Amino acid sequence: MTTTVKCGLEIHQRLDTHKLFCNCYSDANKQITEKDIHITRKLRSITGELGTSDAAALFEASNDKSYEYTCGEKTSCLVESDDEPPRLVNEDALQIALQVAKTLNAKIVNEVHVMRKSIIDGSTVSGFQRTALIALNGKIIVDGKKIGIGTISLEEESCRIIERQEAKRASYGVDRLGIPLVEITTDPDIDSPELAKKVALELGEILRNTGKVQRGLGTIRQDVNISIPEGQRIEIKGCQDLEAIDDIVKNEISRQHALLDLKEKLNSRKARIDGKIIDVSKVFQNTSSKLISNGIAGGAKVLAIKLDGFCGAFATEILPGFTFGKEVNDHAKIAGVKGILHTDENLEKVGITLEERKNLEDLLNAGGENAFVICVDNESTSRKALHAVIERCKQALQGVPPETRKTDDKNTRFMRPLAGAGRLYPETDLPPRIITTEELTTLPKVESPADKVKRYETLGLNEELARRMASHQKYKLFEEITSKTKCDASTAAVTILETLTALRREGVKVDDITDDKLVTSLEEYGESTIAKPGIAALLKILSTDADIPVSKAISQNNLQRIEGESLKKIVIELKGNIAEIMKKYKVNIEPSQLNKIIADLKQSGKIQ
């Protein structure tokens, strides 16, 4: 099996500014209390600037869904609900995008034009997403390999899914809609799953190094585009876990190979699909299958199709634990049914007898190498679902269909057909924004991950600590501590990277400790007010009392550092018994200083 792969990434990072086309601020990971209003919309597909309709938009429109939107008074306004024109583009967000583009050596456009991108899956109230090209033709070097940066864009975030209630309805929150996103799209220069992961990490670090991005679950997303020889481009949406990217790419390579093998098998059998949908309800007039009898009693029909040469195809595993039958079932479910039944599964589990199966095969002429698929629902929904099955099976005769898929752990599931350029058209409510040479000249580049690590090493961190701290979400807090206090860089880094993590595992609510109090705590350490072992003890106290000043927490809990003559006196009183000393004064003493005093006292003969 060939392992040749062409892979490109799309990185989407939320920026920590107000929204892109209004002055509302929202961070979907921060809970706030606000009054809500609710609106309901239906969305339809329109032709794009090129005069063509986008396949993805047409697919979503065919589902005829209604969408309910929850609009908060603090996190959204009339712009999000599409009842007011957009404001001028957020200048803060634009400057961040320009800074990233300059860092990636991209050619920045002379004019920024906002476009509308048709998206009618419910994730935008208006049926489109505003997006603007900022730069193109950049590059980045990862593992000595040049990776082209195709485009850098600035666009608005979509709505937050609340609930997919059923096939015909879904609910969304508008609080997330309009948050600025920087989108970085690479060229298909990535040739291995491992390199895909490294490129995603590098680009993520550059975005975080702007210091102006939101952090937390979902604030950065990676979409992966993958193709192999004789396959097709597949877009995989929502790879949030960087650690899983290489496995997702490996599984997609295997899936495309499995589909190409299935194509060869089907074509060798001269498989074909006539597309006829037949009512086979009479076969199940006296069925003991609850699934079918309950459906018929509720007015459903049992419809079926025959697939010549497809016996065994539905049982073919195309992903770990995921068969072609499940793939086809996903297409049917999007059409509105709960699922399908087919030749390659144990139909007795749903109460279909061997006699009923034989009668069905005879009626359809679906024995031998032929297969059947049945669907139990109201007639119009069943027909729609079976048409979806027919189309997917026709695609199987061609190999790998181009499509957009969503992540499911390290596997993927069908989402919609692959979108194209037909969904773009101009935004007529906004003028172009001129980019001047003067503003680009004064615009600084983002510090590279490698340069940041080197800078941290000059502060006194070893290479491992420097790398971990450079990629940590609280790196700015680390820089504040080392610049404003006398705390050494290693203690600051270890406190952020390890002490807080250890306390969280113990059940301590470290997230309740404000950054200001953490800075003050390490400032007290830097001034020798507390010992290093006392840092964790102090943080525990601060996590339980939001109002107590740091100095008061130290004095009330006897956390003051003991050193010099006071420590020498304790050592003499306890005869140099380290266990006893640490039992009583563990949080007050620096171990290195204790060991030195004990050694000096032993040498002078004052203790044994």
C-alpha positions in Angstrom: 0.0 0.0 0.0 1.4 3.4 -1.0 1.8 6.0 1.8 2.0 9.0 -0.5 -0.2 11.7 0.8 -0.8 15.4 0.1 -2.0 17.3 3.1 -2.9 20.9 3.8 -4.1 22.6 7.0 -6.6 25.4 7.8 -6.0 26.9 11.2 -8.8 29.0 12.8 -7.9 31.0 15.9 -10.3 33.2 17.8 -8.9 36.7 18.7 -9.4 38.3 22.1 -10.9 41.5 20.9 -14.5 42.8 20.4 -16.4 41.2 17.6 -15.4 41.7 14.0 -18.3 43.9 12.8 -19.7 45.3 16.0 -18.5 46.4 19.5 -19.9 43.4 21.5 -17.4 41.3 23.3 -17.8 37.6 23.9 -15.6 34.7 25.0 -17.7 31.5 24.7 -15.7 29.9 27.4 -16.6 32.5 30.0 -20.1 32.2 31.5 -22.0 35.4 32.1 -25.6 36.2 33.1 -27.7 38.0 30.5 -31.2 38.2 29.2 -32.0 36.4 26.0 -34.3 36.8 23.1 -35.1 34.0 20.6 -35.6 34.2 16.9 -36.3 31.5 14.3 -35.1 31.4 10.7 -35.1 29.2 7.6 -32.1 29.5 5.3 -31.9 29.1 1.5 -29.1 28.7 -1.0 -28.4 31.5 -3.5 -25.9 31.6 -6.4 -22.4 33.0 -5.8 -20.5 35.7 -7.7 -19.5 33.2 -10.4 -23.2 32.5 -11.1 -23.1 29.0 -9.8 -24.6 27.4 -6.7 -22.4 25.7 -4.2 -22.9 22.0 -3.7 -22.6 22.2 0.1 -25.2 25.0 0.3 -27.6 23.1 -1.9 -27.1 20.0 0.2 -27.9 21.9 3.4 -30.9 23.7 1.8 -32.4 20.3 0.8 -32.8 19.4 4.4 -35.4 22.1 4.9 -34.6 22.8 8.5 -35.7 25.5 10.9 -33.1 27.1 13.2 -33.7 28.8 16.5 -31.2 31.3 17.8 -30.6 32.5 21.4 -29.4 36.1 21.4 -27.9 37.5 24.6 -28.2 41.2 25.4 -24.5 41.6 26.4 -22.8 39.3 23.9 -24.8 40.2 20.7 -26.7 43.0 19.0 -28.7 43.6 15.9 -25.7 43.0 13.7 -25.6 39.3 14.8 -29.3 38.9 14.3 -28.9 40.3 10.8 -31.3 43.2 11.6 -28.6 45.9 11.2 -25.7 46.5 8.7 -22.2 45.6 9.9 -19.9 48.2 11.4 -16.5 48.9 9.9 -14.0 46.0 10.3 -12.5 45.7 13.8 -9.1 47.5 13.5 -7.5 45.6 16.4 -8.3 42.3 14.8 -7.1 43.6 11.4 -3.7 44.6 12.9 -3.3 41.2 14.5 -4.0 39.5 11.2 -1.6 41.8 9.4 1.1 41.1 12.0 0.6 37.3 11.5 0.8 37.7 7.7 4.0 39.7 8.0 5.5 37.0 10.2 4.7 34.3 7.7 6.4 36.3 4.9 3.1 36.6 3.0 2.2 39.1 0.3 -0.3 41.5 2.0 -3.1 42.8 -0.2 -3.4 46.5 -1.0 -7.1 46.5 -0.2 -9.1 44.4 2.1 -12.5 43.4 0.6 -15.1 41.7 2.8 -16.9 38.9 1.1 -20.0 36.8 2.0 -19.6 33.1 2.1 -22.9 31.1 1.8 -23.3 28.9 4.8 -26.8 27.6 5.4 -26.2 24.8 7.9 -27.7 27.1 10.6 -24.3 28.2 12.0 -25.0 31.8 10.9 -28.2 33.7 11.3 -27.9 35.5 7.9 -27.0 32.4 5.9 -23.6 33.7 5.2 -20.2 34.3 6.9 -18.2 37.4 6.3 -14.6 36.8 5.4 -11.7 39.0 4.1 -8.5 38.0 2.4 -5.5 39.6 4.1 -2.5 38.0 2.5 -1.3 35.2 0.3 1.8 33.2 -0.8 3.6 33.1 2.5 5.9 30.3 3.9 7.0 28.6 7.0 9.9 26.3 7.6 9.2 23.2 9.7 11.7 20.4 10.1 13.8 21.9 7.4 10.9 21.7 4.9 9.3 24.7 3.3 5.5 24.8 3.8 3.7 27.3 1.6 1.0 29.5 3.2 -1.7 29.8 0.6 -3.9 32.5 2.3 -4.4 34.4 5.5 -7.9 35.6 6.1 -9.9 37.4 8.7 -13.4 36.1 9.2 -16.2 35.9 11.8 -16.8 32.9 14.0 -20.0 30.9 13.6 -22.8 30.3 16.1 -22.5 27.9 19.0 -24.5 24.7 18.7 -26.9 24.3 21.6 -29.0 21.3 20.5 -29.7 19.4 17.4 -33.2 18.5 18.4 -34.2 16.4 15.3 -33.7 16.2 11.6 -35.8 19.3 10.9 -34.7 21.6 13.7 -31.6 22.8 15.5 -30.8 25.5 18.2 -27.8 27.8 18.2 -26.3 30.4 20.6 -25.4 33.7 19.0 -22.9 34.7 21.7 -20.0 33.2 19.6 -21.1 34.6 16.3 -18.9 37.4 15.0 -15.8 36.8 17.2 -12.8 37.5 14.9 -11.0 34.5 13.6 -7.6 34.5 11.8 -7.6 31.7 9.3 -4.3 30.4 7.9 -4.4 28.0 5.0 -1.3 26.0 4.0 -0.5 24.7 0.6 -0.7 20.9 0.2 3.1 20.6 1.0 2.7 18.3 4.0 3.7 14.8 3.1 3.2 12.8 6.3 0.9 12.6 9.3 3.7 13.5 11.7 4.6 16.7 9.7 0.9 17.7 9.8 1.0 17.7 13.5 4.3 19.7 13.7 3.0 22.4 11.3 -0.2 22.8 13.3 1.9 23.2 16.5 4.2 25.8 14.9 1.3 27.9 13.5 -0.5 27.6 16.7 2.5 28.9 18.6 2.9 31.9 16.3 -0.8 32.8 16.8 -0.5 32.5 20.6 2.7 34.6 20.6 0.6 37.6 19.4 -0.6 37.6 23.0 -4.1 38.6 21.7 -5.9 35.3 21.2 -8.6 33.6 23.2 -7.5 30.4 25.1 -9.5 27.3 26.1 -11.5 24.5 24.5 -12.6 25.3 20.9 -10.7 28.7 20.6 -8.4 27.2 18.0 -9.5 24.6 15.4 -7.6 22.8 12.7 -9.2 21.6 9.5 -7.2 19.1 7.5 -7.3 18.6 3.8 -6.0 15.2 2.7 -5.7 13.3 -0.6 -3.8 10.3 -1.9 -3.1 9.2 -5.5 -6.3 8.1 -7.2 -8.3 9.5 -4.2 -9.9 12.9 -3.8 -9.5 15.9 -1.6 -11.2 15.4 1.7 -11.7 18.2 4.2 -11.8 17.1 7.8 -13.4 19.7 10.1 -12.8 20.4 13.8 -9.5 18.7 14.7 -9.3 20.4 18.1 -6.8 18.0 19.7 -3.4 18.5 18.2 -2.2 15.2 19.6 -4.8 13.4 17.5 -4.0 15.0 14.1 -1.4 12.5 13.0 -3.8 9.6 13.8 -6.6 11.3 12.0 -4.5 11.7 8.9 -3.3 8.1 9.1 -6.9 6.9 9.4 -8.1 9.0 6.5 -5.3 7.6 4.3 -6.5 4.1 5.2 -10.1 5.0 4.6 -9.3 6.2 1.1 -7.3 3.1 0.3 -10.2 1.0 1.6 -12.7 2.8 -0.7 -10.4 2.4 -3.7 -10.2 -1.4 -2.9 -14.0 -1.5 -2.6 -14.3 0.2 -6.0 -12.1 -2.5 -7.6 -14.1 -5.2 -6.0 -17.5 -3.7 -7.1 -16.3 -3.1 -10.6 -14.9 -6.6 -10.9 -18.4 -7.8 -10.1 -19.9 -5.4 -12.7 -21.9 -3.8 -9.8 -24.7 -1.5 -10.9 -27.5 0.5 -9.4 -30.8 1.0 -11.2 -32.2 3.5 -8.7 -35.7 2.1 -8.4 -37.3 2.4 -5.1 -39.9 -0.3 -4.4 -42.6 -0.5 -1.7 -42.1 -3.8 0.0 -44.6 -3.2 2.9 -46.6 -6.3 2.0 -43.6 -8.6 2.8 -43.9 -7.4 6.5 -47.7 -7.4 6.9 -47.6 -10.0 9.7 -44.1 -9.3 10.9 -43.1 -9.8 14.5 -40.4 -7.0 14.2 -41.4 -4.3 16.6 -39.3 -1.7 14.6 -41.3 -2.4 11.4 -44.7 -3.2 12.8 -44.7 0.0 14.9 -43.7 2.0 11.9 -46.4 0.5 9.7 -49.0 1.1 12.5 -47.9 4.8 12.5 -48.4 5.2 8.8 -44.9 4.4 7.6 -44.0 2.5 4.5 -41.3 0.0 4.1 -39.3 1.0 1.0 -36.4 -0.9 -0.5 -33.7 -0.7 -3.2 -31.6 -3.4 -4.9 -27.9 -2.9 -5.4 -26.5 -5.4 -7.9 -23.1 -6.8 -6.9 -23.0 -5.0 -3.5 -23.4 -8.0 -1.2 -20.6 -7.8 1.4 -19.8 -4.2 0.5 -21.7 -2.8 3.5 -19.6 -5.0 5.9 -16.3 -3.6 4.5 -14.4 -1.8 7.3 -13.2 1.6 6.0 -12.1 3.0 9.4 -11.3 1.2 12.7 -14.6 -0.2 13.9 -16.5 1.7 11.1 -17.9 0.0 8.0 -19.1 1.2 4.7 -22.6 0.3 5.9 -22.3 2.8 8.7 -21.0 5.4 6.2 -24.1 4.9 4.0 -26.3 5.0 7.1 -24.9 8.5 8.0 -26.0 9.8 4.6 -29.5 8.3 5.1 -29.8 9.8 8.7 -29.0 13.3 7.4 -32.0 12.9 5.1 -34.2 12.6 8.2 -34.6 8.9 9.0 -33.3 7.1 12.1 -31.3 4.6 10.1 -31.5 1.9 7.4 -31.3 -1.9 7.3 -29.2 -3.8 4.8 -28.1 -7.2 3.5 -24.9 -7.4 5.5 -26.2 -7.1 9.0 -28.0 -9.6 11.3 -31.6 -8.7 10.6 -32.9 -11.2 13.1 -31.7 -8.8 15.8 -34.5 -6.5 14.8 -37.0 -9.3 14.5 -36.9 -9.9 10.7 -37.2 -13.7 10.2 -35.2 -15.7 7.6 -38.5 -16.3 5.8 -39.2 -12.6 5.5 -35.6 -12.0 4.3 -36.0 -14.7 1.7 -39.3 -13.2 0.5 -37.8 -9.8 0.3 -34.8 -11.1 -1.7 -37.2 -12.9 -4.1 -39.3 -9.8 -4.6 -36.3 -7.6 -5.3 -34.2 -10.3 -7.1 -31.5 -9.5 -4.5 -30.0 -12.8 -3.8 -26.4 -14.0 -4.4 -24.0 -11.1 -4.9 -26.8 -8.6 -4.9 -27.7 -6.5 -1.9 -30.8 -4.7 -0.6 -31.4 -1.7 1.6 -34.7 -1.0 3.4 -36.0 2.0 5.2 -39.0 2.4 7.5 -40.5 5.9 7.7 -43.1 8.1 6.1 -42.9 7.6 2.4 -41.4 11.0 1.5 -38.7 10.8 4.1 -37.9 7.2 3.2 -37.6 8.1 -0.5 -35.3 11.0 0.3 -33.1 8.8 2.5 -32.9 6.0 -0.1 -32.0 8.5 -2.8 -29.1 9.5 -0.5 -28.1 5.9 -0.2 -28.3 5.4 -4.0 -26.0 8.5 -4.6 -23.5 7.3 -2.0 -23.4 3.8 -3.5 -22.9 5.3 -7.0 -20.0 7.2 -5.6 -18.5 3.9 -4.3 -18.3 2.7 -8.0 -16.0 5.8 -8.6 -13.8 5.4 -5.5 -13.4 8.3 -3.1 -16.0 11.1 -3.3 -14.8 14.6 -2.5 -16.5 15.7 0.7 -16.3 17.4 4.0 -16.1 15.2 7.1 -16.2 15.9 10.8 -14.0 14.3 13.5 -15.3 11.5 15.7 -12.4 10.9 18.1 -9.6 9.8 15.7 -12.1 8.7 13.0 -14.3 10.9 10.8 -18.0 10.9 9.7 -19.7 12.4 6.6 -20.8 16.0 7.1 -21.6 17.4 3.6 -20.3 17.6 0.0 -17.1 19.6 -0.4 -17.7 23.3 -0.7 -16.4 25.3 -3.7 -16.0 28.9 -4.9 -19.6 29.1 -5.9 -20.6 30.2 -2.4 -18.7 33.6 -2.4 -20.1 37.0 -3.3 -19.3 40.6 -2.3 -20.4 42.2 0.9 -22.1 45.4 -0.3 -22.5 47.0 3.1 -18.8 47.6 3.7 -16.2 49.6 1.8 -12.7 48.2 1.1 -10.0 49.0 3.7 -6.8 50.4 2.1 -3.5 48.9 3.5 -0.8 51.5 3.4 3.0 50.9 3.1 3.5 53.1 6.1 1.4 51.0 8.5 3.1 47.8 7.3 6.6 49.3 7.8 6.0 50.1 11.5 4.1 46.8 12.1 6.3 44.3 14.1 6.5 40.6 13.4 5.4 38.0 15.9 8.1 36.4 17.9 8.9 33.0 16.5 8.5 29.9 18.8 12.3 29.2 18.5 13.2 32.8 19.4 10.9 32.8 22.4 12.5 29.6 23.7 16.0 31.1 23.4 14.8 34.3 25.2 13.5 32.2 28.1 16.8 30.3 28.3 18.6 33.6 28.7 16.3 34.2 31.7 17.7 31.1 33.4 15.4 28.3 32.3 16.8 25.0 31.0 15.7 24.0 27.5 12.9 21.7 28.6 11.3 24.3 30.9 11.8 27.0 28.3 9.9 25.0 25.6 7.1 24.1 28.0 6.7 27.7 29.3 6.9 29.2 25.8 3.9 27.1 24.7 1.9 27.5 27.9 -1.3 29.6 27.9 0.0 31.6 30.9 3.3 32.6 29.3 2.4 36.3 29.6 1.9 35.8 33.4 5.4 34.2 33.5 6.8 37.2 31.7 5.1 39.6 34.1 6.5 37.8 37.2 10.0 37.7 35.9 9.9 41.4 34.8 8.2 42.9 37.9 9.5 40.8 40.8 12.7 39.4 42.1 11.4 35.8 41.8 13.8 33.7 39.7 12.6 32.5 36.3 12.8 28.8 37.2 10.6 29.1 40.3 8.1 31.2 38.3 8.0 28.5 35.6 7.8 25.6 37.9 5.0 27.2 39.9 2.9 27.8 36.8 3.7 24.5 35.0 3.9 22.1 37.9 2.7 23.5 41.3 -0.7 24.7 40.0 -1.2 21.4 38.1 -0.3 19.3 41.2 -2.7 21.4 43.3 -5.5 21.0 40.8 -5.1 17.2 40.9 -5.5 17.4 44.7 -8.8 19.2 44.2 -7.6 22.7 45.0 -9.6 25.3 43.0 -6.5 27.0 41.5 -8.7 28.7 38.8 -10.1 30.8 41.7 -6.6 32.3 42.3 -6.3 35.6 40.3 -3.2 36.3 38.3 -2.6 39.4 40.5 -2.5 37.2 43.6 -0.2 34.7 41.9 2.2 37.6 41.0 2.1 39.0 44.5 2.7 35.5 46.0 5.9 35.1 43.9 6.9 38.6 44.6 6.8 37.7 48.4 9.0 34.7 47.6 11.4 36.9 45.6 11.6 39.3 48.6 12.4 36.2 50.9 9.2 36.7 52.8 8.2 33.0 52.2 10.3 29.9 51.4 9.8 27.9 48.2 7.9 25.1 49.9 5.5 27.8 51.3 4.4 28.8 47.8 2.0 25.8 47.4 0.7 26.2 51.0 0.0 29.9 50.3 -1.8 29.2 47.0 -4.1 26.7 48.8 -5.2 29.3 51.2 -5.7 31.9 48.5 -7.9 29.5 46.6 -10.4 29.2 49.5 -10.6 33.0 50.3 -10.9 35.4 47.4 -10.8 38.5 49.6 -7.8 37.8 51.8 -4.7 39.9 51.0 -1.6 37.8 50.3 0.4 39.4 53.2 -2.4 38.6 55.6 -2.6 35.0 54.4 1.1 34.7 55.1 1.0 36.2 58.6 -2.2 34.5 59.8 -1.0 31.1 58.7 2.6 31.4 60.0 4.1 31.0 56.5 7.0 33.4 57.0 10.4 32.2 55.9 12.8 31.1 58.6 16.5 31.6 57.9 19.8 32.8 59.4 20.1 32.8 63.2 16.5 31.8 63.7 17.0 28.7 61.6 20.3 27.9 63.3 18.6 28.1 66.7 15.9 25.6 65.6 18.5 23.2 64.3 20.4 23.3 67.6 17.3 22.8 69.6 16.2 19.8 67.6 19.8 18.5 67.5 20.0 18.5 63.7 17.1 16.0 63.4 16.0 16.7 59.8 12.8 14.7 60.1 11.7 16.6 63.2 12.7 20.0 61.7 10.8 19.4 58.5 7.8 18.0 60.4 7.4 21.3 62.2 8.7 23.9 59.7 8.5 22.3 56.3 6.7 25.3 54.6 9.0 27.8 56.3 12.5 26.5 55.4 14.6 26.4 52.2 16.0 22.8 52.1 19.3 23.9 50.6 19.8 26.4 53.4 18.9 23.9 56.1 21.4 21.4 54.7 24.2 24.0 54.7 23.4 25.1 58.3 23.4 21.5 59.5 26.8 20.9 57.8 28.3 24.0 59.3 27.1 23.2 62.8 28.4 19.6 62.6 31.7 20.9 61.4 31.9 23.3 64.4 30.9 20.5 66.8 27.7 22.2 68.0 25.6 19.2 66.9 26.5 15.6 66.3 
